[in-house]
Structures are given as C-alpha cells and as structure tokens.
Amino acid sequence: MYLEIITPDESVFEGEVDSAIFPGSDGSFQILNDHAPLVSSVGKGDVKIVRQQENKPEEIHFSIDGGVVEVLNNKILVLAESIGE
C-alpha cells in the first residue's frame, strides 16, 4: 500500500509500505493492506512504518504533533500538524 505523510511545510514521506502504526486519540492503531476506508484523528506520538528494503524489513519512525489520517483503496494519507524532533 502507498503512504504519504505531509505537513503544511513539506512532504515528509512517500512510498510503498507493509504496515503503519499511528498514535490514536484512544491508543495506537495499525493499518495493513486492504484496510477498510477510515478517517481518524491522530495524536501526538510516534508513527512506525514497516516496509521491505532489499528483501529485508525496515522500520522508519516519525514523531508527529497530531493530525488526521485517511485510508482509502490501499492509500494512506497523513496530514500532520508538524514533525517533532
């Protein structure tokens, strides 16, 4: 599935991923391939992305300060307020 993370200032990440875990308002939640359509707010916290890189799983982490996530037709769009340090 395709993931795009953007802030008002820049595009932070674009690419194919196997899974993504987001900090939800009531706890973290995971998105996998063929997930049902979803729109949800995300809280401040860690976004964990897992993707295959040269046939090995690679984890990427981003700290976000909140925002919104939309899942539709194996595309995840994250509108983040900002990326933390």
C-alpha positions in Angstrom: 0.0 0.0 0.0 1.1 3.6 -0.6 1.7 6.0 2.3 2.1 9.8 2.1 2.9 12.0 5.1 2.7 15.7 4.6 2.8 18.8 6.8 1.9 22.4 5.9 5.6 23.0 5.1 6.7 19.8 3.3 6.2 16.3 2.1 7.9 14.1 4.7 7.5 10.6 3.3 6.1 8.9 0.2 6.3 5.3 -0.7 5.1 1.7 -0.5 4.8 0.2 3.0 3.7 -3.1 4.5 2.2 -1.6 7.7 1.9 1.7 9.6 1.1 2.3 13.3 -0.3 5.6 14.4 -0.9 7.3 17.8 -4.7 7.5 18.0 -6.6 9.6 20.5 -7.6 6.5 22.4 -4.5 4.4 21.8 -2.4 3.3 18.8 -3.8 1.6 15.8 -2.3 -0.3 12.8 -3.1 -0.1 9.1 -2.4 -3.1 6.9 -3.0 -3.8 3.2 -6.7 -3.9 2.2 -7.8 -2.0 5.3 -11.4 -0.7 5.4 -11.8 3.0 4.5 -11.1 5.2 7.5 -10.7 8.8 8.6 -9.3 9.4 12.0 -7.5 12.0 14.1 -4.0 11.1 15.3 -2.5 12.4 18.5 1.0 13.4 19.4 3.4 10.5 19.3 5.4 8.0 17.2 4.4 6.8 13.7 6.0 3.4 12.9 6.3 2.4 9.3 7.4 -1.1 8.2 8.5 -1.7 4.6 10.6 -4.1 2.6 14.0 -2.8 1.6 16.2 -5.2 -0.4 14.0 -8.1 0.8 14.5 -7.2 4.5 12.0 -5.4 6.7 12.9 -1.9 7.6 11.4 0.2 10.3 11.0 4.0 10.0 9.9 6.2 12.8 8.5 9.7 12.8 7.3 11.8 15.8 4.3 13.8 14.9 2.4 16.5 16.8 -1.1 15.4 15.8 -3.1 15.5 12.6 -5.5 13.4 10.5 -5.1 10.1 8.7 -7.3 8.9 5.7 -7.2 5.3 4.4 -8.9 4.6 1.0 -8.1 1.9 -1.6 -4.7 0.9 -0.2 -3.6 4.6 0.0 -2.8 6.2 3.4 -2.7 10.0 3.5 -1.4 11.6 6.8 -1.9 15.4 7.2 0.4 16.1 10.2 0.4 19.3 12.0 4.2 19.1 12.3 7.0 16.6 12.7 8.6 16.7 16.1 12.3 16.3 16.9 
